[in-house]
Amino acid sequence: MPVNLNLPQAKPVAGVELATLSAGIKKDNSPDMVLLRLSPDSTCAGVFTQSVFSAAPVSLCRTHLPSCAGNVRALLVNSGNANAGTGEPGLLMAQGHCEAVATALAVSTDAVLPFSTGVIGQLLPDELMRRGIDQAATLLDAPDASSLGAWQAAARGIMTTDTEPKLTSQVCQVSGKQVTITGMAKGAGMIQPNMATMLSYVFTDAAISVDDLNRALVEAVDVSFNAITVDSDTSTNDSLILAATGSANVELSSSGSAGDNQRNNDWSGFMQALTKVCSDLAQAIIRDAEGATKFISVHVAGGKDRSECKQVAYAVANSPLVKTAMFASDANVGRLLAAIGKAGVACDPAKISVSLGDVLAFEAAGIAASYTEERGAAVMAASEIELFIDLAQGEANATVYTSDLSHDYVSINADYRS
């Protein structure tokens, strides 16, 4: 079960229609295809995996986004098969599926973005995909294609090893009008960002230029999807899309002047809401990580720059010895020190302090005089654990979220293809 997963209630975003069905890709015949149609004036930005084995749909998204100048009209998502490691045949197949969507919806092919998630190294079942696309296209015209139920079904349809759908919303006020931001994500394993590790789709009904969407996405991702790890593995298919439909008849811009307080406040409020949606989804992925029993926040302060802090945080968050100690509720300070020491960040051990929650465990190059195993173990026994590391050599800070490493994680991944 997820660790304290409780997302804010989701709200539909005007200008988005969704259809979810079982195309027969998954062995258990659960929902495995989602088709989303965006209003004609929608703008879109995206970030993708940096893996050298980027999947065919990722390659096409990178081509189609600039080709259509961000005016994306449809998103096609399938789960159960990643269409990764499939070479030219996989690329041609993904292109064919984009063409099938374009024909069914009467839009241009480069205005269709494809996404796949699941097993790597297998071609998609082409006939099943095309049959599913035709069926999904007809479902988009149903009266309930924009309902909350349609959003909830889509959040389930993109799942693989997730145990719960991840769907949430925030609202903000722009010039007295309400703007909605709603996002969904899937991901539970093969999680460490080199961008944003999973599939995620975030929508707003504001009207925003492609350039501003890209700026907003990069800023929000840095403290959310680029601050999580389950197992240090980056997927071949990771994609994050931010789309603005403009259906609320509210224009937003990041380019307010020094004296334009209203525009600056509007953009600031939007960014706070967007970052909240992205952070909630990113943390939901960790709370629902494969086999997780603990949600762990690794806070690193006192670095020379943010990159240095993140480097230390990831060294701790990805350490198998730290993660198994967390699973066992073992207050083993030595595991933390070993992980910090291997991070590759030059620092003075005599100045570093480490705390387990509010319990100071290490300072002045030794175990803190006030520390006891009993106090440390009490912190480790909780389902949510905060670790605080102060490098004492600057003003920067960063936080990375991770999970523990349990027997179930090994079992889930050992049985993944069987």
C-alpha positions in Angstrom: 0.0 0.0 0.0 1.2 3.6 -0.7 2.7 5.5 2.2 0.2 8.1 3.3 -0.8 9.0 -0.3 -3.5 11.6 0.0 -3.7 14.0 -3.0 -5.9 17.1 -3.2 -9.1 16.5 -5.1 -8.8 16.7 -8.9 -10.9 19.0 -11.1 -11.4 18.7 -14.9 -9.6 21.3 -17.1 -11.7 22.8 -19.8 -10.4 22.1 -23.3 -9.3 18.5 -22.6 -11.3 15.4 -23.7 -10.2 11.9 -22.6 -11.0 8.4 -23.6 -9.6 5.3 -21.8 -10.0 1.7 -22.9 -8.5 -1.8 -22.9 -6.8 -2.4 -26.3 -5.5 -5.8 -25.2 -1.9 -4.8 -24.7 -1.8 -5.8 -21.0 -2.1 -9.5 -20.3 -4.9 -8.9 -17.7 -7.0 -6.9 -20.1 -7.0 -3.9 -17.8 -7.2 -0.4 -19.3 -4.0 0.3 -21.3 -4.8 3.0 -23.8 -5.6 6.7 -23.3 -6.3 9.2 -26.0 -6.6 12.9 -25.1 -7.8 15.6 -27.4 -6.8 19.3 -26.8 -8.7 22.4 -27.9 -7.5 23.9 -31.2 -5.5 26.8 -29.6 -3.7 24.7 -27.1 0.0 25.2 -26.5 2.4 22.5 -25.2 5.9 22.1 -23.7 7.7 18.9 -22.7 10.8 17.4 -21.1 12.0 13.9 -21.8 14.5 11.2 -20.7 18.2 11.7 -21.3 18.7 8.0 -21.7 20.8 7.2 -24.9 18.2 4.4 -25.4 15.3 6.8 -25.7 12.2 5.0 -26.8 10.6 5.5 -30.2 7.7 7.6 -28.9 10.2 9.9 -27.1 12.0 10.4 -30.3 8.8 11.3 -32.1 7.7 13.7 -29.4 11.1 15.5 -29.7 10.4 15.9 -33.5 6.7 16.7 -33.4 6.8 19.4 -30.7 8.9 21.9 -32.6 7.4 20.8 -35.9 3.9 21.9 -34.8 5.3 24.9 -32.9 3.8 23.5 -29.7 0.3 23.5 -31.1 -0.4 20.0 -29.9 -3.9 18.6 -30.6 -3.7 15.0 -29.2 -1.8 12.8 -26.8 -1.8 9.0 -27.3 -0.7 6.9 -24.3 -0.4 3.2 -24.1 0.7 1.1 -21.0 2.0 -2.5 -20.9 4.6 -2.0 -23.7 7.3 0.6 -23.8 8.1 0.4 -27.6 11.8 0.9 -26.5 14.8 -0.9 -27.8 12.8 -1.6 -30.9 14.9 0.3 -33.5 13.6 1.5 -36.8 10.5 -0.8 -36.8 9.4 0.7 -33.5 9.9 4.2 -34.7 7.9 3.5 -37.9 5.1 1.9 -35.8 4.8 4.8 -33.5 4.7 7.2 -36.5 2.0 5.0 -38.0 0.0 5.3 -34.8 0.3 9.1 -34.8 -1.0 9.1 -38.4 -3.9 6.9 -37.3 -4.8 9.4 -34.6 -4.4 12.3 -37.0 -6.8 10.7 -39.5 -9.4 9.8 -36.8 -9.4 13.3 -35.3 -8.8 15.3 -38.5 -5.6 17.0 -37.2 -2.0 17.1 -38.5 0.3 14.1 -37.7 2.9 16.3 -36.1 0.2 17.7 -33.7 0.0 14.2 -32.2 2.4 13.2 -29.4 2.8 9.4 -28.6 3.8 7.9 -25.2 4.4 4.3 -24.2 5.3 2.6 -20.9 5.8 -1.0 -19.9 8.1 -3.8 -21.0 11.3 -2.8 -23.0 12.4 -4.6 -26.1 9.1 -5.6 -27.6 7.2 -4.2 -30.6 3.7 -2.9 -29.9 0.9 -5.1 -31.3 0.1 -2.9 -34.3 -3.3 -4.3 -35.1 -4.5 -3.9 -31.4 -3.1 -0.4 -31.3 -4.9 0.7 -34.4 -8.2 -0.9 -33.4 -7.9 0.8 -30.0 -7.2 4.2 -31.6 -10.3 4.0 -33.7 -12.4 3.0 -30.8 -10.9 5.7 -28.5 -11.5 8.4 -31.1 -15.2 7.7 -31.1 -15.3 7.8 -27.3 -14.0 11.3 -27.3 -17.3 12.5 -28.6 -19.2 11.0 -25.7 -20.9 13.5 -23.3 -18.7 12.4 -20.4 -15.4 12.7 -22.2 -14.6 15.9 -20.2 -15.9 14.6 -16.8 -14.0 14.0 -13.6 -14.7 10.3 -14.2 -12.9 10.5 -17.6 -9.9 12.0 -15.9 -9.9 9.4 -13.2 -10.1 6.6 -15.8 -7.2 8.1 -17.7 -5.0 8.2 -14.6 -5.6 4.5 -14.1 -5.1 3.7 -17.8 -1.5 4.9 -17.8 -0.5 2.8 -14.8 1.9 -0.2 -14.8 3.3 -1.3 -11.4 1.6 1.6 -9.6 -0.9 0.5 -7.0 -2.9 3.7 -7.1 -3.7 6.4 -9.7 -2.0 9.7 -9.2 -4.3 12.7 -10.1 -4.5 16.1 -8.5 -5.4 19.8 -9.0 -4.7 23.3 -7.8 -6.5 26.5 -8.6 -5.2 30.1 -8.6 -6.7 33.5 -9.3 -5.6 35.5 -12.3 -7.0 39.0 -12.7 -10.0 37.9 -10.6 -10.6 34.8 -12.7 -10.1 31.2 -11.6 -7.4 29.1 -13.4 -7.2 25.4 -12.9 -4.1 23.2 -13.1 -4.6 19.4 -13.1 -2.0 16.7 -13.5 -1.7 13.0 -13.6 1.4 10.7 -13.4 2.5 7.1 -13.4 5.6 5.7 -12.0 6.7 3.4 -9.1 10.0 1.9 -10.2 12.9 2.7 -12.5 12.8 6.1 -10.9 15.6 8.6 -10.8 15.2 11.7 -12.9 17.5 12.9 -15.6 14.6 15.1 -16.4 11.5 13.7 -14.9 11.2 10.0 -14.4 7.8 8.6 -15.4 5.0 9.6 -17.6 3.2 12.8 -16.4 0.7 15.1 -18.0 -0.2 18.5 -16.5 -2.9 20.8 -18.0 -4.2 24.3 -17.3 -7.0 26.2 -18.8 -5.0 29.5 -19.0 -3.6 30.8 -22.3 0.2 30.7 -22.2 2.8 30.9 -24.9 5.1 28.0 -25.7 8.1 29.9 -24.5 6.5 30.7 -21.1 5.3 27.1 -20.8 8.9 25.9 -21.3 10.2 28.3 -18.7 7.5 27.3 -16.2 8.1 23.6 -16.8 11.8 23.8 -16.2 11.4 25.7 -13.0 8.7 23.5 -11.6 10.5 20.2 -12.5 13.7 21.2 -10.7 12.1 21.0 -7.3 9.6 18.2 -8.0 10.2 15.5 -10.6 14.0 16.2 -10.6 14.1 15.7 -6.9 12.9 12.1 -6.5 14.5 8.7 -6.7 13.3 5.1 -6.0 16.2 3.1 -7.3 18.6 5.4 -9.2 17.5 3.9 -12.6 16.3 6.3 -15.4 13.7 4.9 -17.8 13.9 5.0 -21.6 10.4 6.5 -21.8 10.3 9.3 -19.3 8.1 12.2 -20.5 6.4 15.2 -18.9 4.0 17.4 -20.8 2.6 20.7 -19.8 -0.4 21.9 -21.9 -2.4 25.1 -21.8 -5.8 25.0 -23.5 -6.7 28.7 -23.1 -10.3 27.7 -22.4 -10.6 29.9 -19.3 -10.1 33.0 -21.5 -7.3 34.1 -19.2 -3.9 35.1 -20.6 -0.8 34.6 -18.5 2.8 35.8 -19.2 6.1 35.7 -17.3 7.2 39.0 -18.8 5.7 41.5 -16.5 7.7 44.7 -16.1 9.1 45.9 -12.7 6.0 48.1 -12.3 3.4 45.7 -13.5 2.6 44.2 -10.1 -0.7 42.6 -11.2 1.0 40.6 -14.0 3.9 39.7 -11.8 1.6 38.5 -9.0 -0.5 36.5 -11.5 2.5 34.7 -12.8 3.9 34.1 -9.3 0.5 32.6 -8.2 0.4 30.4 -11.2 3.9 29.1 -10.6 3.1 28.4 -7.0 0.1 26.3 -8.1 2.0 24.6 -10.9 4.9 23.7 -8.6 2.4 22.4 -6.0 0.8 20.1 -8.6 4.2 18.8 -9.8 5.5 18.3 -6.3 2.4 16.5 -5.2 2.6 14.1 -8.2 6.4 13.6 -7.8 6.0 12.8 -4.1 3.1 10.5 -4.9 5.4 8.5 -7.1 7.7 8.0 -4.1 4.8 7.2 -1.7 3.7 4.5 -4.2 7.2 3.3 -5.0 7.5 -0.4 -5.6 7.6 -2.2 -2.2 7.8 1.0 -0.3 7.0 1.2 3.4 8.7 4.5 4.2 8.6 8.0 2.6 12.0 9.7 3.2 13.0 13.3 2.8 16.7 14.0 2.5 17.4 17.7 3.3 20.9 19.0 2.6 21.8 22.5 3.6 25.0 24.5 3.9 26.3 23.8 0.4 28.2 26.1 -1.9 25.5 25.7 -4.5 22.3 23.7 -5.1 24.0 21.2 -7.4 26.4 20.3 -4.6 23.5 19.8 -2.2 21.6 17.6 -4.6 24.7 15.5 -5.2 25.0 14.7 -1.5 21.2 14.2 -1.2 21.1 11.7 -4.1 24.1 9.8 -2.7 22.2 9.2 0.5 18.8 8.6 -1.1 20.2 6.0 -3.6 22.4 4.1 -1.1 21.1 0.5 -0.9 22.6 0.3 2.7 20.8 3.5 3.7 17.5 2.4 2.1 17.6 -1.1 3.7 18.4 0.4 7.1 15.3 2.6 6.7 13.3 -0.4 5.9 14.5 -2.1 9.0 14.0 1.0 11.1 17.7 0.7 12.0 19.2 4.0 13.3 22.6 3.2 11.8 24.3 6.6 11.5 27.3 5.0 9.9 25.3 4.2 6.8 24.5 7.9 6.4 28.1 9.0 6.9 29.3 6.4 4.3 26.9 7.7 1.8 27.8 11.4 2.4 31.5 10.5 2.2 31.2 8.9 -1.3 29.2 11.7 -2.8 32.2 13.3 -4.3 31.7 16.7 -2.7 34.7 18.2 -1.0 33.8 19.2 2.6 35.2 19.2 6.1 33.8 16.2 8.2 34.5 18.2 11.3 31.9 20.8 10.3 29.1 18.4 9.0 26.1 17.7 11.2 23.5 15.0 10.6 20.1 14.7 12.3 17.5 12.0 12.2 14.3 14.1 12.4 14.8 16.4 15.4 17.5 14.1 16.9 21.0 15.4 16.4 23.1 12.3 15.6 26.5 13.5 14.3 28.6 16.7 14.8 32.2 17.7 15.2 33.4 14.6 13.4 31.8 12.2 15.9 28.5 10.9 17.3 26.7 13.7 19.1 27.0 13.6 22.8 23.2 13.8 23.2 22.5 11.0 20.7 21.1 7.6 21.8 20.1 4.6 19.7 16.7 4.7 21.4 16.0 8.2 20.2 17.3 7.5 16.7 15.2 4.3 16.5 12.1 6.1 17.4 12.5 8.4 14.4 13.3 5.5 12.1 10.2 3.6 13.2 7.9 6.2 11.6 6.4 5.7 8.1 7.7 9.2 7.1 11.3 10.1 7.9 13.3 13.3 7.5 17.1 13.4 7.4 18.9 16.7 7.8 22.5 17.1 6.6 24.3 20.4 7.1 27.6 20.7 5.1 28.4 24.1 6.8 30.2 25.6 3.8 27.6 27.8 2.1 24.0 29.0 1.8 22.5 26.6 -0.7 20.1 23.8 0.0 18.2 21.1 -1.7 15.7 18.3 -0.9 15.4 14.8 -2.5 12.6 12.4 -1.8 13.1 8.7 -1.7 11.7 5.4 -0.4 13.1 2.5 1.5 14.3 -0.8 -0.2 12.1 -3.8 0.9 11.8 -7.5 0.0 8.8 -6.6 -2.0 10.8 -4.3 -4.3 13.0 -7.3 -5.3 10.0 -9.6 -5.7 8.1 -7.1 -7.9 11.0 -6.6 -10.3 12.0 -10.2 -10.3 8.5 -11.1 -11.4 7.9 -8.1 -13.7 7.9 -10.0 -17.0 6.4 -13.3 -15.8 
